[in-house]
Structure formats: structure tokens, C-alpha cells
Amino acid sequence: MNQPFRSVVRRTANARFLSRLQYRCYATTRPQFQQFQDQPSSTSSSKNERTTHFGFETVAESLKESKVGAVFSSVASSYDTMNDLMSLGIHRLWKDHFVRSLNPGLNSTTSTTGKTQSGWKILDIAGGTGDIAFRLLDHASTIHSDHSTHVTVADINPEMLAEGRKRAIQTPYHNSDQLSFVETNAEDLTMIPSNSVDLYTVAFGIRNFTHKDAALREAFRVLRPGGVFACLEFSKVQNPVFNEIYKRWSFSAIPLIGQLVAGDRDSYQYLVESIERFPSQTEFRDMIKEAGFMVPGKGWEDLTDGIAAIHKGVKPLHQT
């Protein structure tokens, strides 16, 4: 082999080696949340069946409810720990702010309506553990001296409801007329009469629904005219640098800590993926409007630069 030909072969081999090396370096530093997006499900059924997402996995719509149910059955007893990990420990502050912004309850000294004796009727969806319900009732009784407002805690998961009932024993609302628990699907609230609810709340739950649009339509139906839909949910971080840091924490640390703390990596992996798949603030606001609600202002309030957001909608007094 002559010298010029050997030089060409050597340069070509070096170029291929560098190309492979560059690819390997890039592949090993890609964020984990990009690697797992939109993975096909190994449990998908017939090709003609409608599909949806379960985190980054594509599954048959008929399977999502049971898969989400398994996740929350697994984390029910460690729900606070889960939210501590998902929110960097500040979900309690968000929930307190959420409830204060709603100001639930009737002030008997200032109210001029006929509702003083009955109080508010509040429906807390996906609220199995009672975390939001207890805050709502605490606010009504402490701020407004209202001991007649009632909260119905609705959840599709019996284990989450069992955790809520257990926690309720330690509150003033145990065995009272102010608190009840019911197992039901937010997408089909046939047991709740139309135009019967003053306030509909859902905190860190709606992103797990199979048909969010159906749940929003049901929220609109059960609320009385003038009633308020209020949602607290993980959302999209606005600052690009902070967003990158938060995603790396979410996809790298949270499933690992879930494995160490709760012995359940898969559930925590799904939960962080479900945040990534949830609509942006603008998209979710538009879904709320599409369901028929009037949206105040821009439609949402970012919390901690958008790690979470509060969305609100008001059912019009007069429908066209």
C-alpha cells in the first residue's frame, strides 16, 4: 500500500472514530426526560382502540384509569412525602395560598344573602387525603366563624379516601355534618346534581385524568351560576435556566428518592412524566374557557416561577 493511500485510510478511520466518540458523549449527557418521551406501551391492545398517554407511555384509554389507580394506591400512605419531593417541599405553602385566594365560607356578620344558615357547598375533586378539604374548612371556621360550610371530598381511588378518613379523625370535622367522602370519577359526576356546588376545587389531580375536557364539562355542570372552578396543578417553569435545573432534579433525583424512601421508583417516574405531559398555562386556560367558564384576568397565577399554577374559572350567571 503506497503512502498517500495509507494516509487517506488513516484520516477516514480517525474521522469515523471521532464521530462515534462525539455521538457517545452526546448520548450519555442527554437529559433523561428526553430519552423516555412517547414510548409505546407493551400492554397496548387492538390497533383500533383509542389511546392516551400514561406519563411518556402510550396506552389504551381503557387501561389508563387502572394504571393511574395503581400509582395512587401505592403512594397513598406516603402522599405528603410524594408532594414534598415533587415540589421541593413547598406544596404546603402553595396549598395555603390556594385556599386563602378562594376565601371559602360565609361571614355571618356581613352576609346579606339567604345562604347564611347553609354555608358553602364545596366539591373537592381528587382530594382523597383531605389535604385541601381540611384547609378549606379551617379557613371558613377561623376567618368567617362559619361552621355550616360543607366539603365533599371526591376521589376515584379507595386507598386515597381511606387515608383521608383516617386523617379526618384528628380534625374537628370527624363525624360532623361539614365533611363527607365519596368514591366517584371526576369525568362522570352523575351523583352530583347540576347547579348545586358553590366551589369546585382540584389540587394536583387533574393532570392524571384520562379526559380532562370531560372533567371540566362536569365541573361546569355541577357548579351553580356564579360558582368557581379552582385548580392547583404542576405547570411549566417560565425561566429557561431554572426549568433545566428543575427538570434534571425531577427526572434524575425524584424517582431515585422515591425508590429509597418509598420503595417505589416506577410510581414516582410516572408522576414526573405526567407533569411534563400536562398542558401549558395558556393551553389549560383555553381548555377551561372551552368548557364554558369565564376566566378572570389572564386566567392563571404562577407559583414559584411556574413550577405550579392556580387556574380559575367562573360559571356565568346568565348562559347564552
N, C-alpha and C positions, 0 to 999 in steps of 0.2 A: 504494500500500500504506500503510495507516494505521500510526501509530507503535506502538500496542500489538501489532499483528500482527508488525511487524518485530522487536520485542523478543523475542517468543516464538520466532521463527525463529532469531534470533541465539543465544539461550540454548540451543536444541536443537542447533545446529551446534557450539557450544562444548563441549557435553556429549559429543557424538559424537567430537570431536577428542580430548578428554581421555581418553575410554575407549580409543580406538585407541592413544594415546600410552602409557597405562598397560599395555596388553597388550603393546606392543612392548618396553617396559622389562622386563617380567616375562619375556618370551620370550627376550630376549638374555642374561638372567642365570641362566637355568635351568642346573643342573649338566648336563654333557654325558652323564653316566651315566644320567640320566632320559630324555634325548631318544632314545636308541637302544634302549631296552628292548623286547624281544619284537617285533622287526622280522620280517616274513615273508620267507622266502628266495625269491630269484629263481630258484633251482635246485631248488625242491621238485618232487617227482614226483607220482604219481597221488594223488587225494584220499583213497583208501582206505589208503594206506601209513602205517604208524606214524611219528610224528615225534618229534623230541627237540630240545634246544637246542644250538646251537653259539655260545657267548657269548650275545648277545642275539638272535641269528638263529634262526629255527625252520627245521629241515632234516629231511629224511627220515632215519630211523635208518641206512639203508644208506649214506648219504653222510657221516655224522659221522666215522667212523673214518678215511676218506681225507683229510678236511679237517683233522682234528687231526694226522694224519701229515704233511701238507704244512707245517703250522706248525712242528713239531719238526724236520723235515728242514731247514727254513730257519734255525732258531736253534741247531742242534746245535753248530756251531763257536763260537758266542758265548754258550753256555749260562750260564757264570759271570756274564757281563755282564748277561744277562737277569735272573738272580736278584738281582744287585746292584740293578738298577733296581726290581724288583718288591718287594724287602724293605728298601729304603733302605740296602742294604749289610750287613745284619746276618744274612743267611741262614747264613753260616758259623758264627756263634755258636749259632744255633738248631740246626744240624746237629750241632755238637759236643755240645750239651746233650742232644739227642735220643739220641745214641749212648751217652753216659755214663749216661743214665737206664735204658738197656736192659742195660748192663754185660755185653756179649757175651763169650763164651769160658769155658773151664773152667780153674779154678785147680788144677793137678796136685798141689799140696801140701796142699790141703784137700778135694778131691773124694773122696767115698766111693762114687760110682756106677761102673758099668761103662763109662761113656762117656768116660773119661779119654783113651783112645787115639784115639777117633774125633772128638772135639770136637763143636761145634755144627754143625748143618746149617741154614744161613740162606738164605732166598729173598728177594732184594731186587727188588721189582717196580717197573717204570717207572724203573729205576735205570741206564739205558744208559750214562751217562758215568762210572759208577763212584764218584761223589762220596760216597755213603753206604757203599758196599761197602769202599772203602779205609779209611774211618774205623772201620768195624766190625772189620776185620782188624787195623788198628793198635792198637785198644783190646785185642783179645784177646791179641795178642802182647806188647804193652808192659805191660799191667796184670796179665795172668794167665800170661804166658810160655806161651801156648797157640799152637802153630804147626800145629795139626791142624784147627781150625775152618775150614769151607768156606763160601764165599758164592757162590751162583749169581745172577748179575745177569741179570734177565729184562726184555726191553723189546720192544714191538711194532715199534719204529722202527729200521731197519738203520743209518741215519745216526748216531743216538744211540749205538748199540752200537759202531759204528766209532770214534766219538770216545772211548768208554770203553776200547776195546782199545788205542788209541794212547796214552792216558794211563797205562794199566797198565804200559807199557814202562818208565816212570820209577819204578815201585814195586818193592818186594821180591817182589811176588806174581806178576810176569810169568813165564809158563811154569811156574807152580807148581801143586801139587795143591789149593791153597787158593782158587782163583778161576777161575770159568768164566762165559762169556757165552752167552746163548741168546735167540733171537728167538721170542717167543710172545705170545699175547693173554691178559691177566690174567683175562678173563672165561671162558676155556676152557683150563685148565691140565692137559689130559689127559696130557701128557708127565710130569707130576709125580705120583708115587704118593700115595695117601691116607695120612694119618698118618705122614708121613715128614720133616716140617720142624719144627725147634725154634723158629725165629723167622721171622716174615714181616714185612718192612718195606716201606713205600711212602712216598716223600717227594716232595711237590709233583707228584703224578701222578694220584691217584685222581679229582680233580675233572674230568679230561679223559675219563674212561671213559664210554662210552655207557650201560652198565647197571652202575651201582655196586653194586646189590644182588647181581647175579650174581658180580661180582668178590669181594664179601665172602663169599658162599657158597663159592666156590672156595678162598678163604683158609682158611675153617673146615675144608674137606675135607682140604686138604694138611697142615695142622698136626697134629702128634701131640697126644694128650690132655695138657693142661698147657702146650702151646705158646702163644706170644704173638703176637698181631697188633698191630702198631705203625704208626701213620700220623702223619706230619708234613705239615700242609697249611695253606695260607692259610685264614683263617676270618673271623669277624665281630668288628670292633673294638667294645669294650664302652662306651667313653666317647663320648657323642654329639658333643662338640666335636672330639675327636681323630678320630673317624670321619669327620666332614665334611671335615676337613683332609686326611686320608689319601685319601679318595675323589677329592677335587679334584686331588691330586697324581697319583693313579693314572690318572684318565681324561683329564687335561689334559697332564701332563708326560711320562708314560711312553711313550705312542705317539709323541709328538714326538721324544723322545730315541731311541727305537727307530729312527725314520727317520734321525736324524742319525748315530747310532753304528753301526747295523747295516744301514741302508738298507731297513728292513722295518717300516713302520708298521702294516700290517694284522695281522701276527702278534702284535705287542705289544698291539694293540687287543683282539684275541680273548682274550689271556691275562688282561687286567684284567677283561674282561667275564665270563670263566669263574669268577673269584673271586667276583664279585657273585652269580652263579647257584648257587654251591656251598651246600649246606645249612648251617644254623647249627650251633653246637656241640651243642646239645641234639638237634636233628634227626638229625645224623650219629651221635651216641651211640646213639640209638634204632635206627638202621639196623644198627649193629654188634650190638646186643642181639638184633634180629630175626633176624640171621644165625645166632644160637645161642651167641654169646660171653657169658661173664660179664664184667661191666665193673667194674673197681675204682673205689671212691670215686664221685665224680660223673661219671667217665668221660673227662675230658679235663683238660689243663693249658694255660692260655692263655699265650702268649708275646708280649711287648710289647703288652700290653693287648688281645690277641685278633687282632692282625694275622695271627698264625699260631697253631696249636694242635696239641698232641700228643694223639692218641686211642689208647687201648689196650684190648684185649680178650683174655681168656684162654679157651682151649678147655677145657671142663670135663673133669675126669679120668673122671667117670662120667656118661654121657649117658642121659637118661631117654627 
